[in-house]
Amino acid sequence: MNTRNTALITGILALVISCAAGYFWFDRPLTEFFATYRGSGLYLTFKQVTRLGESQWYLIAGLLAWIILKKRAPQQAASGMLLFSSVAASGIAANLFKSLLGRARPRLYFHDGIYGFDFFHIEYAWLSFPSGHSATALSAASALAIMFPRFRVPLYLTGIFVASSRIILTEHYLSDVLAGSALGVATTFILYHHYFQPQLHEPAT
């Protein structure tokens, strides 16, 4: 088994264990804790921070970069398409998993005492796992880190900061955010290694 496959299996196991631990032990206590901050300065600050997890900013920027630069700067255009594709693919995957798994959002826990999964729901209140904002934040951070490796640490920290806003605003549970973040990172690196790497980091021969 090669190093990449080993790392993949290890990452999947770590994610499953983390999400399971969150579901059974951490999700509800964390959500109850942050619910006490609703309306506070912290809450209002993170209401703005969470907007950075909305996909339209990255989709528009990536697509525009590709359209404008595809003839005169193909490598930069490919970077734009990586950003666009990563965010789009992670968002589609997140929405598919949400609909299949049907996890109740925290609002159902607070209003009706409902906690857990009920498969094949498409109502908003049942689309909690994984977090779409987290998938967007970490897919964008990963794509930008590939483009600008010198800034990978602040980029990833920003992505984590944005993803954490979903917990602080009690829109998602910790395990939702962990799964969404992992999905965002995985989507970007799959696209990069299977399609974009030759365009971005291997010189033409």
N, C-alpha and C positions, 0 to 999 in steps of 0.2 A: 504493500500500500504506500503510495507516494505521500509526500509531505502535505500537498494541497488537500488530498482526500482525508488525511488524518485531521488536519485543521478543521475541515468542514464538519466531520463527524463530531469532533470535540465541541465545536461551536453549537451544533444542533442540540447535543446533549445538555450543554450548559444553559441554552435557552429554555429547553423543556423543563429542566429542574428549577430555573429561576421563575418561570411563569407559574409552575405548580406551587412553588413556595409562596409566591405572591398571592395566588388564588386562595390558598388555605390559611395563610397567616398574616399577610401584610396589606392586601388590597383594601379591606374594609377599615382597619384601624387608620391607615393613612388618609383615606377619603373622609372619614369622620373627623380627623384632626384638621384637615384643610377646610372642611365645611364651616368651621368656626371663624374663618377669615373672610367669609363672603362680605363684600361691600367695603372691606378695608383697603388701605393703600396698597398692600401687597397684591390683593385680588385685582384691583384696577390696573396696576402696573402690568401684571401678567395677562390681562385682557388685551393689552397692546402687543406684548411679546408674542402671544399665540398667533397673531396675524402673520408672522413670518413662517408659519407652518401651512399657510394657504398655498395651494399648488399653482395658482394662476401667475404669480410673480415669476416663477422659475420657468413655467411653460412658455410664457410670452417672451421672456428674455432669451431663453435657449433657441426658440424658433426664429426670432428676429436675428440673432447672431448667425444662425445657419443661412438664412435667406440673404442677408447682407454680405456675408463673407465667403460664401461657397465658391465663388469664382476667383476672387483675388487673394484669399487666404484660406485654403482648404483645411489646414490643420486647426486653425481657430474656429472655422465653421463646424468641424467635427466635434470640437469641445462643446459648442453650443448644442449640437444634436445629442451629445452624451447627456447633458443636463436635462434637455427636454425629454429624452427617452427614459432616463432613469426615474424622473418624477412621474411621468405618465404611466410607466409600467408598474411602479410600486403602488401608485394610486389605484390602478385597475385591480392589481392583485389584492390589495387591502380591502377594496369594496367587495370582491368576490368572497374572500374569507369571512367578512362581516356578515354577508347575507347567508352563507352556508352555516356559520356557527351560531349566530343569533344570541350574542351575549347581551344581557340587560345592562344598560348604562347606569351609572350611579344615581341618576335622577329617579329611576324606578326603585332603587334600594331605599332612597330617602322617602319617597312618596307612598310606596306600596309594599315595602319590605321584600321586594323581589331581588334575588341575587343568583346569578348562574347563567346557564346556557339553555336555549330552546331553539333547536336547529331550524333553519330555513325561514327566518324572519326578514322582512324588508322594511319594517317600520323603523324610523330613526332611533327611537328609544331602545331598540334591540340591536343596534349596529355599533357595538363598543369594542369588539376584539377582531383585529388589532386596530390601534389608533392610526387613522389616516394622516393626521397632522404630524405624528412622529415619523411615519414612513416618508412623508415629504421632506421633513426637516433633515433627516439623516441621509436620504438619497441625494438631496441637493448638497449637503455638506460633503458627502463622499465624492460626488462628481467634481465639486470645486477643489477638493483636496488633491484629486488626481491632476487637475489643471495647474494648481498652485501648491506644489508639495511643501514649499517653505512655510506655508501658513496652515498646514493641516491641523496643528494642535488648536489654534483659535477657532478654526472652522468647525472642527468636531465639538469643541466646547460650546460653541454657539448652537449647533444642532441639538446637543443634549439639553441645553438651557431651554430652547423652544419646546422640545418634546416634554420636558418636565412641567411646562405650563399647563399641560392637559390634566395633570394630577392636581396641581395647585388650584385650578379652576373647577375641580371635581367633575370634569367632563369625561374622564377616563380613569380606570384603575391603573395601578403600577404595572401589572402584567400586560395590560393592553399596550402601554407605552413601550415596554421592553420588546414585545413581539413586533410592534410597528417599526421601532427603531432598527431591529435586526433585519426586518424585511427590506427597509430602505437601503441599508448597507449592502445586503446580499444582492439586491436587484442591480445596484450600480456596478458592483464588481463582476457579476455575471456578464452584464452587457459590455463592460470594459474588456474583460479577458477574451470574450468570444467574438467581439466585433470591433471595438473602437481602438484597442491597443495598437494595431499596425498603423492606424491613421494618426495617432497622437504621439507615439513614442518610438516607432521604428522607422528610420529614414528610408525613403524610396530607393530602390536599387536600379 
